[in-house]
């Protein structure tokens, strides 16, 4: 199981980055969008990018060992 863990972390990180880029790429300030929903979506995308980075760093550390 230890051999597959870094690759699972890479896939989870890629999935988080995919979802974050979908959110960040599609958010627009249009009629009907509130300030809370706009900035909330950007905050969620930012947090998902950070989570993806954490998964990738831990996968890289696992592969280095």
C-alpha positions as a Markdown table, in Angstrom:
| # | Residue | x | y | z |
|---|---|---|---|---|
| 1 | Unk | 0.0 | 0.0 | 0.0 |
| 2 | Unk | 2.9 | 2.3 | 0.6 |
| 3 | Unk | 3.9 | 2.1 | -3.0 |
| 4 | Unk | 0.6 | 3.4 | -4.3 |
| 5 | Unk | 0.1 | 6.2 | -1.8 |
| 6 | Unk | 2.1 | 8.9 | -3.7 |
| 7 | Unk | 0.3 | 8.2 | -6.9 |
| 8 | Unk | -3.1 | 8.4 | -5.2 |
| 9 | Unk | -2.0 | 11.8 | -3.7 |
| 10 | Unk | -1.0 | 13.0 | -7.1 |
| 11 | Unk | -4.4 | 12.1 | -8.5 |
| 12 | Unk | -6.3 | 13.7 | -5.6 |
| 13 | Unk | -4.2 | 16.8 | -6.0 |
| 14 | Unk | -4.9 | 17.0 | -9.8 |
| 15 | Unk | -8.6 | 16.5 | -9.1 |
| 16 | Unk | -8.6 | 19.4 | -6.6 |
| 17 | Unk | -6.8 | 21.6 | -9.0 |
| 18 | Unk | -9.2 | 20.7 | -11.8 |
| 19 | Unk | -12.2 | 21.6 | -9.6 |
| 20 | Unk | -10.5 | 24.8 | -8.5 |
| 21 | Unk | -9.7 | 25.9 | -12.0 |
| 22 | Unk | -13.3 | 25.2 | -13.1 |
| 23 | Unk | -14.6 | 27.4 | -10.2 |
| 24 | Unk | -12.1 | 30.2 | -10.8 |
| 25 | Unk | -12.5 | 30.2 | -14.6 |
| 26 | Unk | -16.3 | 30.4 | -14.5 |
| 27 | Unk | -16.9 | 32.9 | -11.8 |
| 28 | Unk | -18.3 | 36.2 | -13.1 |
| 29 | Unk | -19.8 | 39.3 | -11.6 |
| 30 | Unk | -23.1 | 39.2 | -13.4 |
| 31 | Unk | -26.7 | 40.2 | -12.6 |
| 32 | Unk | -27.9 | 38.1 | -9.8 |
| 33 | Unk | -24.5 | 37.3 | -8.3 |
| 34 | Unk | -24.1 | 38.6 | -4.8 |
| 35 | Unk | -20.8 | 39.8 | -3.4 |
| 36 | Unk | -20.8 | 36.9 | -1.0 |
| 37 | Unk | -21.2 | 34.3 | -3.6 |
| 38 | Unk | -18.6 | 35.9 | -5.9 |
| 39 | Unk | -15.9 | 36.1 | -3.3 |
| 40 | Unk | -16.9 | 32.9 | -1.7 |
| 41 | Unk | -16.4 | 31.0 | -4.9 |
| 42 | Unk | -12.9 | 32.6 | -5.3 |
| 43 | Unk | -12.1 | 31.7 | -1.7 |
| 44 | Unk | -13.2 | 28.1 | -2.3 |
| 45 | Unk | -11.0 | 27.9 | -5.5 |
| 46 | Unk | -8.0 | 29.4 | -3.6 |
| 47 | Unk | -8.4 | 26.8 | -0.8 |
| 48 | Unk | -8.7 | 23.9 | -3.3 |
| 49 | Unk | -5.5 | 25.1 | -5.0 |
| 50 | Unk | -3.7 | 25.1 | -1.6 |
| 51 | Unk | -5.0 | 21.6 | -0.9 |
| 52 | Unk | -3.8 | 20.4 | -4.2 |
| 53 | Unk | -0.4 | 21.8 | -3.4 |
| 54 | Unk | -0.3 | 20.1 | -0.1 |
| 55 | Unk | -1.2 | 16.7 | -1.7 |
| 56 | Unk | 1.5 | 17.2 | -4.4 |
| 57 | Unk | 4.2 | 18.2 | -1.8 |
| 58 | Unk | 3.4 | 15.2 | 0.3 |
| 59 | Unk | 3.5 | 12.9 | -2.7 |
| 60 | Unk | 6.9 | 14.3 | -3.7 |
| 61 | Unk | 8.2 | 13.8 | -0.2 |
| 62 | Unk | 6.9 | 10.2 | -0.3 |
| 63 | Unk | 8.6 | 9.5 | -3.6 |
| 64 | Unk | 11.9 | 11.0 | -2.5 |
| 65 | Unk | 12.2 | 8.5 | 0.4 |
